[in-house]
């Protein structure tokens, strides 16, 4: 009987491990459907966890710290690179020896082995998305350092550039510890209709809806997403986003790849 219990436990453990590294399917991940974990002064929403063509591990969650929440102790990721994007509120973020106070729309790229901490210093809740990456290739800290290492981008310092369809903000286009190529930008579509015709590329792409109502074609399916929702398009998958309403929409696009 003990052997049977032990065997069942090992099977469950192996199944859990396999689930953690299963490929993340393309599609939409809704804010309202994310699994919520709550504590006294904060809550976390987990959107997805798994792998992609480039990544052995990939996770997205959103954390909300209530006003006055006690910050957690600084911590360091040994083999994980992180992107932090502030959805609402004001954060005091420390990475290594750099500390800045950042508001909505600000973004931080944190290479592995960098100490980090985030505190709510605003008059209301602080909510931010955290994206965690571990590449299938060995992490490259030298490549990261040559590209600038830690990046702390204050939304107040970024430039909005108008376009024929609306406008946008460029965050970065560079290598990192986990990627040969990493690109982030915001696009705003002021009128109903597509941003561009559906297309493919080798990059995996993620779209985080910030405002408005959107529709995304992925392969032969159509998905709808509103503020807080996330689209994931795996490598070489046909996709195209549209503004689904007569009011403006805005989204953050993140693309990454590793050269083979």
C-alpha positions as CSV (number, residue, x, y, z in Angstrom):
1,X,0.0,0.0,0.0
2,X,2.8,2.4,0.9
3,X,4.5,1.6,-2.4
4,X,1.2,2.4,-4.3
5,X,0.8,5.7,-2.5
6,X,4.4,6.6,-3.2
7,X,4.0,5.7,-6.9
8,X,0.8,7.7,-7.2
9,X,2.6,10.7,-5.6
10,X,5.5,10.4,-8.1
11,X,3.0,10.2,-11.0
12,X,1.2,13.4,-9.8
13,X,4.5,15.2,-9.3
14,X,5.7,14.3,-12.8
15,X,2.3,15.3,-14.2
16,X,2.6,18.7,-12.5
17,X,6.1,19.2,-13.9
18,X,5.0,18.3,-17.4
19,X,2.0,20.8,-17.1
20,X,4.4,23.6,-16.1
21,X,6.4,23.2,-19.3
22,X,3.6,22.5,-21.8
23,X,3.5,24.9,-24.7
24,X,1.3,27.9,-24.2
25,X,-1.5,27.9,-26.8
26,X,-2.2,31.0,-29.0
27,X,-5.4,32.8,-28.1
28,X,-6.8,35.3,-25.7
29,X,-6.3,35.3,-22.0
30,X,-9.0,37.4,-20.2
31,X,-8.4,39.5,-17.1
32,X,-11.7,38.3,-15.8
33,X,-10.7,34.7,-16.1
34,X,-7.3,34.9,-14.5
35,X,-6.9,32.8,-11.3
36,X,-6.8,35.1,-8.3
37,X,-4.7,34.5,-5.1
38,X,-5.4,37.0,-2.3
39,X,-3.7,38.0,1.0
40,X,-4.3,40.8,3.4
41,X,-2.9,43.7,1.4
42,X,-2.4,42.3,-2.1
43,X,-3.7,39.9,-4.8
44,X,-2.2,38.2,-7.8
45,X,-3.8,37.1,-11.1
46,X,-2.1,34.3,-13.0
47,X,-2.8,34.4,-16.8
48,X,-0.6,31.7,-18.2
49,X,2.5,29.5,-17.6
50,X,4.3,27.2,-20.0
51,X,6.8,27.3,-22.9
52,X,7.1,28.8,-26.4
53,X,9.3,28.2,-29.4
54,X,12.1,30.2,-27.7
55,X,11.3,29.8,-24.0
56,X,11.6,26.8,-21.7
57,X,9.6,28.8,-19.1
58,X,7.2,31.7,-19.6
59,X,4.7,33.1,-17.1
60,X,2.5,36.2,-16.9
61,X,0.8,37.4,-13.8
62,X,-0.5,40.7,-12.5
63,X,0.0,41.9,-8.9
64,X,-2.1,44.4,-7.1
65,X,-0.7,46.0,-3.9
66,X,-3.3,47.9,-1.9
67,X,-2.5,51.4,-0.6
68,X,-0.1,51.1,2.3
69,X,0.8,47.5,1.5
70,X,4.1,46.4,3.2
71,X,6.6,45.8,0.4
72,X,8.1,42.3,0.2
73,X,11.8,41.9,0.8
74,X,14.1,42.4,-2.2
75,X,14.7,39.3,-4.2
76,X,16.9,38.1,-7.1
77,X,16.1,35.8,-10.0
78,X,19.0,33.5,-10.8
79,X,17.9,32.4,-14.3
80,X,14.8,34.4,-15.1
81,X,14.5,37.7,-16.9
82,X,11.5,39.9,-16.1
83,X,9.4,42.6,-17.6
84,X,7.3,44.8,-15.3
85,X,4.6,47.0,-16.8
86,X,2.5,49.3,-14.6
87,X,-1.2,49.1,-15.2
88,X,-2.3,51.6,-12.6
89,X,-0.9,53.5,-9.5
90,X,2.5,54.7,-8.5
91,X,5.5,52.4,-7.7
92,X,8.9,52.9,-6.1
93,X,11.0,50.3,-8.0
94,X,14.6,49.4,-7.1
95,X,16.7,47.3,-9.4
96,X,20.3,46.8,-8.3
97,X,21.5,50.3,-7.3
98,X,18.8,52.1,-9.3
99,X,15.6,53.4,-7.7
100,X,12.9,55.3,-9.5
101,X,9.2,56.3,-8.8
102,X,7.1,55.2,-11.8
103,X,3.5,55.7,-12.8
104,X,1.0,54.1,-15.2
105,X,2.5,53.0,-18.5
106,X,6.1,52.7,-17.2
107,X,8.1,49.6,-17.9
108,X,11.1,47.9,-16.4
109,X,13.4,45.2,-17.9
110,X,15.2,43.2,-15.2
111,X,18.0,40.9,-16.2
112,X,18.8,37.8,-14.1
113,X,20.9,38.2,-10.9
114,X,19.7,41.8,-10.3
115,X,18.1,42.5,-6.9
116,X,14.6,44.0,-7.2
117,X,11.8,45.3,-5.0
118,X,8.5,47.1,-5.7
119,X,6.6,49.3,-3.3
120,X,3.2,51.0,-3.6
121,X,3.9,54.7,-2.9
122,X,0.6,56.1,-4.4
123,X,-2.7,57.1,-2.9
124,X,-4.5,54.1,-4.3
125,X,-3.9,50.5,-5.5
126,X,-0.8,49.7,-7.5
127,X,-1.3,47.1,-10.3
128,X,1.5,45.8,-12.5
129,X,2.0,42.9,-15.0
130,X,5.0,40.7,-14.5
131,X,6.3,38.7,-17.4
132,X,9.0,36.0,-16.6
133,X,11.2,34.4,-19.2
134,X,13.8,31.6,-19.2
135,X,15.2,30.9,-22.7
136,X,15.9,27.4,-24.1
137,X,19.3,28.8,-25.0
138,X,21.8,29.7,-22.2
139,X,21.2,33.2,-20.8
140,X,23.7,35.8,-22.1
141,X,24.5,38.4,-19.5
142,X,27.3,39.9,-21.6
143,X,24.8,40.5,-24.5
144,X,22.4,42.1,-22.0
145,X,25.1,44.4,-20.6
146,X,26.2,45.5,-24.0
147,X,22.6,46.4,-24.9
148,X,22.2,48.4,-21.7
149,X,21.4,45.9,-19.0
150,X,18.5,46.9,-16.7
151,X,16.1,49.3,-18.5
152,X,13.8,51.6,-16.4
153,X,11.5,53.5,-18.7
154,X,9.3,56.2,-17.1
155,X,6.1,56.8,-19.1
156,X,6.4,60.5,-18.5
157,X,9.7,60.6,-20.5
158,X,8.4,58.6,-23.6
159,X,7.3,60.3,-26.8
160,X,4.0,59.7,-28.5
161,X,4.3,59.8,-32.3
162,X,1.1,60.4,-34.4
163,X,0.4,58.1,-37.4
164,X,-2.3,57.9,-40.1
165,X,-4.3,55.5,-37.9
166,X,-3.6,57.0,-34.6
167,X,-0.2,56.9,-33.0
168,X,2.2,55.1,-30.8
169,X,5.1,55.0,-28.3
170,X,8.3,53.1,-28.8
171,X,9.8,51.5,-25.6
172,X,12.7,49.4,-26.8
173,X,14.2,47.4,-29.6
174,X,17.3,45.5,-28.4
175,X,18.8,42.2,-27.3
176,X,18.5,41.0,-23.7
177,X,19.8,38.3,-21.5
178,X,17.2,35.8,-22.9
179,X,16.6,37.1,-26.4
180,X,18.5,38.0,-29.5
181,X,15.7,40.5,-30.2
182,X,13.1,42.1,-27.9
183,X,10.7,44.8,-29.1
184,X,8.1,46.7,-27.2
185,X,5.8,49.5,-28.4
186,X,2.3,50.9,-27.8
187,X,-0.1,51.4,-30.7
188,X,-3.3,53.6,-30.6
189,X,-6.0,53.1,-33.2
190,X,-8.4,56.1,-33.1
191,X,-11.0,54.6,-35.5
192,X,-12.7,51.3,-36.0
193,X,-10.8,48.9,-38.3
194,X,-7.5,46.9,-38.7
195,X,-4.1,48.1,-37.7
196,X,-2.7,46.1,-40.6
197,X,-3.5,43.1,-42.8
198,X,-3.0,39.7,-41.1
199,X,0.6,38.5,-41.4
200,X,3.2,36.1,-40.0
201,X,6.7,36.4,-38.6
202,X,9.1,34.1,-36.8
203,X,8.8,36.2,-33.6
204,X,6.5,35.1,-30.8
205,X,4.2,38.1,-30.1
206,X,2.1,39.2,-27.1
207,X,-0.5,42.0,-27.2
208,X,-1.7,43.5,-23.9
209,X,-4.9,45.5,-24.4
210,X,-4.7,48.8,-22.5
211,X,-7.9,50.6,-23.6
212,X,-10.9,50.0,-25.7
213,X,-12.3,47.0,-27.5
214,X,-10.3,44.9,-29.9
215,X,-10.6,41.9,-32.2
216,X,-7.7,39.6,-33.1
217,X,-7.4,37.1,-35.9
218,X,-5.1,34.2,-35.0
219,X,-5.0,31.5,-37.6
220,X,-8.5,30.8,-38.7
221,X,-10.1,32.1,-35.4
222,X,-11.3,35.5,-34.2
223,X,-11.0,36.6,-30.5
224,X,-12.2,39.6,-28.7
225,X,-10.3,41.5,-26.0
226,X,-10.8,44.5,-23.8
227,X,-8.7,46.4,-21.3
228,X,-6.6,44.0,-19.2
229,X,-6.8,41.1,-21.7
230,X,-3.8,39.5,-23.3
231,X,-3.4,37.9,-26.8
232,X,-0.6,35.5,-27.5
233,X,0.5,34.6,-31.1
234,X,3.1,31.9,-31.3
235,X,5.9,31.9,-33.9
236,X,4.9,31.9,-37.6
237,X,1.2,32.1,-36.7
238,X,-1.1,34.3,-38.9
239,X,-2.5,37.2,-36.9
240,X,-3.9,40.7,-37.2
241,X,-5.5,43.1,-34.7
242,X,-8.4,45.5,-35.3
243,X,-10.2,48.2,-33.3
244,X,-13.6,46.7,-32.8
245,X,-15.4,49.9,-31.8
246,X,-15.8,53.5,-32.9
247,X,-13.9,54.7,-29.9
248,X,-10.0,54.6,-29.7
249,X,-8.2,51.5,-28.5
250,X,-4.7,51.2,-27.3
251,X,-2.4,48.1,-26.8
252,X,1.2,47.2,-25.8
253,X,2.9,44.8,-28.3
254,X,5.8,42.7,-27.2
255,X,7.8,40.6,-29.7
256,X,10.8,38.3,-29.1
257,X,13.0,35.8,-31.0
258,X,16.2,33.9,-30.8
259,X,18.3,33.4,-33.9
260,X,18.9,29.7,-34.6
